[in-house]
Amino acid sequence: MHTAQLLQHISDLIGAKHVLTHAEARQRYEEDATHQYQSTALAVVRPASTAEVATVVKLAHAAKVPIVPVGGNTGLSGGTWAGSSGQQIMLSLERMNQIRAIKTDSRMIIAEAGVVLDTLHQAAAAHDLIFPLIFGARGSCMLGGNLSTNAGGSNVVRYGNTRELCLGLEVVLADGQIMNLMSELRKDNTGYALKDLFIGAEGTLGIITAAVMKLHPKPQAYATAMVSLPDVNSALHLLNHLQELSNNAVEAFEYMPHNYTRRLLERFPAMQAPFGEPVEVSVLLEIGATSARDATVNADGSITIMNTLEQALGEYLASGLVLDAVIAKNETQRRAMWEQREAAYEIAVMREPRLLADVSVPLDCVQSFLEQMQVHLPNIVPEAETVNVAHLGDGNVHYTVWLDPNGIRSAAQNKQLKDELITVVEATAQALGGSFSAEHGIGVYKKDSMARRKDPVALSVMRSIKQALDPLNLMNPGKVLPDA
Ligand SMILES: Cc1cc2nc3c(=O)[nH]c(=O)nc-3n(C[C@H](O)[C@H](O)[C@H](O)COP(=O)(O)OP(=O)(O)OC[C@H]3O[C@@H](n4cnc5c(N)ncnc54)[C@H](O)[C@@H]3O)c2cc1C
């Protein structure tokens, strides 16, 4: 089938106004959040139902035209890149934005793939519940994208990644069949874990159209603090202590070192440094009180969970494991603390050229990773500057380097140094038992790392799965798996 015929068929099916072929109409889908991967697509198609997605995929399959699924396009690894030859269809899920049901007694929400994360938050909040996946892109990213990247964010320490929040999935396979895995069950041992295969697959095995997601009780009070510590290992000590005191209710434990805070305050002069000046190691921590006992407002107006935190921090201050601490007294102060952490991506991309590495290591190896990189980095790029942050409670370091802050090298030299540096970052993480890719997916950005670092047998199994489910290589081709 000629591509013009294919697009005509799709237009007949979903309406011509949902098949965008003009460059101007395609533009907002073709540029991703990183501005590094500019696509030129054959068309952007916007189906509104699972049946429409299935028929579009069937038609594309018959015409052997590749499909790139697009959610909020906030991915950081080039997963929505549709090439530059105008031969791939971008399939936007944005019109599949219905919340099909909220079941409060069984604590779940059934939603379509195009529901924006913030909308899920609001829908849960209306029932005094939470959908606990939280990060800076929540106003744009969509459930299907979250599942396809197995997104993490700030609350993984308590609630797990997107995978842990998912009970069931609906997927359109490469040939257009609809696979119904919309289980609402907490236990369902019926063969291979197919749901998990599609989570984190970045659209390379099929298109997620809907999911059953878990909801959690809404914390009735938060204890939030910025803490200055002598080093990262002291922070880990504090985390474990707070987990014991709060019955594992630490929701976030976010590391911000001196250099990050310094650049943050330069960029946003109105923000207040919590300790007057940037400190070597600071952590934004938050405990969510879901039990009435912890959320109790006492006669003096204090809240039990905040008293618990204050007392623990007092003891740590006395022992020298904490150097200083500020507890948020109200929601305004809490929000101000979070704004300092959530500006991380904006700070990271302030300068080019840059390296954005997203590694994870075992929790007790974060300090070692950072110390080793402090030795390696100046040997590779003496004048480089780091603006790291970390989801410290998950051992996930966003190791960010501004490679040439003074603009002294050519683009080719910087590219060579960046390639050299990423292999050292990966090797350092791997030697500590870590991973080169924690939460942002592989896309095209980390395909070389995948070839270098992933177990070859695991890669071969992945290729077999891809071949079995998508023998024509039409589902988001060229992503995740290294080129053969
Ligand atoms: C400011 C900022 C902060 C961020 N913070 C975090 C963070 O803390 N933690 C984190 O994990 N990520 C973070 N991200 C990355 C990003 O927001 C997440 O990866 C998010 O889950 C992507 O969702 P999306 O809808 O934008 O997906 P997209 O970018 O549209 O797509 C991502 C990948 O999923 C595929 N895909 C999309 N929808 C579907 C579908 N329905 N079926 C099959 N495949 C599909 C795409 O083809 C692509 O490969 C951040 C990004 C920004 C810009």
Ligand as a Chemical Component Dictionary entry (heavy atoms), coordinates in Angstrom:
data_LIG
# 
_chem_comp.id                   LIG 
_chem_comp.type                 NON-POLYMER 
_chem_comp.pdbx_formal_charge   0 
_chem_comp.three_letter_code    LIG 
# 
loop_
_chem_comp_atom.comp_id 
_chem_comp_atom.atom_id 
_chem_comp_atom.alt_atom_id 
_chem_comp_atom.type_symbol 
_chem_comp_atom.charge 
_chem_comp_atom.model_Cartn_x 
_chem_comp_atom.model_Cartn_y 
_chem_comp_atom.model_Cartn_z 
_chem_comp_atom.pdbx_ordinal 
LIG C1  C1  C 0 11.547 18.304 34.085 1  
LIG C2  C2  C 0 11.573 16.791 33.947 2  
LIG C3  C3  C 0 11.706 16.011 35.085 3  
LIG C4  C4  C 0 11.722 14.620 34.982 4  
LIG N1  N1  N 0 11.854 13.882 36.112 5  
LIG C5  C5  C 0 11.823 12.552 36.044 6  
LIG C6  C6  C 0 11.954 11.757 37.220 7  
LIG O1  O1  O 0 12.151 12.262 38.317 8  
LIG N2  N2  N 0 11.848 10.416 37.089 9  
LIG C7  C7  C 0 11.649 9.820  35.877 10 
LIG O2  O2  O 0 11.551 8.585  35.819 11 
LIG N3  N3  N 0 11.554 10.537 34.747 12 
LIG C8  C8  C 0 11.637 11.874 34.795 13 
LIG N4  N4  N 0 11.556 12.608 33.641 14 
LIG C9  C9  C 0 11.467 11.915 32.338 15 
LIG C10 C10 C 0 10.030 11.743 31.779 16 
LIG O3  O3  O 0 9.168  12.722 32.263 17 
LIG C11 C11 C 0 9.477  10.362 32.070 18 
LIG O4  O4  O 0 10.252 9.432  31.384 19 
LIG C12 C12 C 0 8.012  10.154 31.688 20 
LIG O5  O5  O 0 7.583  8.919  32.221 21 
LIG C13 C13 C 0 7.760  10.143 30.195 22 
LIG O6  O6  O 0 6.368  10.209 29.956 23 
LIG P1  P1  P 0 5.807  10.829 28.593 24 
LIG O7  O7  O 0 4.329  10.653 28.571 25 
LIG O8  O8  O 0 6.289  12.200 28.406 26 
LIG O9  O9  O 0 6.468  9.843  27.558 27 
LIG P2  P2  P 0 7.105  10.175 26.128 28 
LIG O10 O10 O 0 8.295  11.049 26.287 29 
LIG O11 O11 O 0 6.065  10.647 25.205 30 
LIG O12 O12 O 0 7.583  8.725  25.689 31 
LIG C14 C14 C 0 8.581  8.047  26.392 32 
LIG C15 C15 C 0 8.786  6.655  25.761 33 
LIG O13 O13 O 0 7.616  5.855  25.954 34 
LIG C16 C16 C 0 7.033  5.495  24.688 35 
LIG N5  N5  N 0 5.589  5.616  24.872 36 
LIG C17 C17 C 0 4.882  6.721  25.218 37 
LIG N6  N6  N 0 3.578  6.403  25.352 38 
LIG C18 C18 C 0 3.465  5.084  25.066 39 
LIG C19 C19 C 0 2.378  4.159  25.032 40 
LIG N7  N7  N 0 1.131  4.540  25.329 41 
LIG N8  N8  N 0 2.631  2.864  24.702 42 
LIG C20 C20 C 0 3.888  2.445  24.399 43 
LIG N9  N9  N 0 4.947  3.288  24.419 44 
LIG C21 C21 C 0 4.743  4.576  24.753 45 
LIG C22 C22 C 0 7.613  6.465  23.683 46 
LIG O14 O14 O 0 7.650  5.900  22.385 47 
LIG C23 C23 C 0 9.004  6.696  24.254 48 
LIG O15 O15 O 0 9.850  5.633  23.904 49 
LIG C24 C24 C 0 11.588 14.010 33.707 50 
LIG C25 C25 C 0 11.457 14.786 32.571 51 
LIG C26 C26 C 0 11.467 16.175 32.670 52 
LIG C27 C27 C 0 11.311 16.991 31.416 53 
# 
loop_
_chem_comp_bond.comp_id 
_chem_comp_bond.atom_id_1 
_chem_comp_bond.atom_id_2 
_chem_comp_bond.value_order 
_chem_comp_bond.pdbx_ordinal 
LIG C1  C2  SING 1  
LIG C2  C3  SING 2  
LIG C2  C26 DOUB 3  
LIG C3  C4  DOUB 4  
LIG C4  N1  SING 5  
LIG C4  C24 SING 6  
LIG N1  C5  DOUB 7  
LIG C5  C6  SING 8  
LIG C5  C8  SING 9  
LIG C6  O1  DOUB 10 
LIG C6  N2  SING 11 
LIG N2  C7  SING 12 
LIG C7  O2  DOUB 13 
LIG C7  N3  SING 14 
LIG N3  C8  DOUB 15 
LIG C8  N4  SING 16 
LIG N4  C9  SING 17 
LIG N4  C24 SING 18 
LIG C9  C10 SING 19 
LIG C10 O3  SING 20 
LIG C10 C11 SING 21 
LIG C11 O4  SING 22 
LIG C11 C12 SING 23 
LIG C12 O5  SING 24 
LIG C12 C13 SING 25 
LIG C13 O6  SING 26 
LIG O6  P1  SING 27 
LIG P1  O7  DOUB 28 
LIG P1  O8  SING 29 
LIG P1  O9  SING 30 
LIG O9  P2  SING 31 
LIG P2  O10 DOUB 32 
LIG P2  O11 SING 33 
LIG P2  O12 SING 34 
LIG O12 C14 SING 35 
LIG C14 C15 SING 36 
LIG C15 O13 SING 37 
LIG C15 C23 SING 38 
LIG O13 C16 SING 39 
LIG C16 N5  SING 40 
LIG C16 C22 SING 41 
LIG N5  C17 SING 42 
LIG N5  C21 SING 43 
LIG C17 N6  DOUB 44 
LIG N6  C18 SING 45 
LIG C18 C19 SING 46 
LIG C18 C21 DOUB 47 
LIG C19 N7  SING 48 
LIG C19 N8  DOUB 49 
LIG N8  C20 SING 50 
LIG C20 N9  DOUB 51 
LIG N9  C21 SING 52 
LIG C22 O14 SING 53 
LIG C22 C23 SING 54 
LIG C23 O15 SING 55 
LIG C24 C25 DOUB 56 
LIG C25 C26 SING 57 
LIG C26 C27 SING 58 
# 
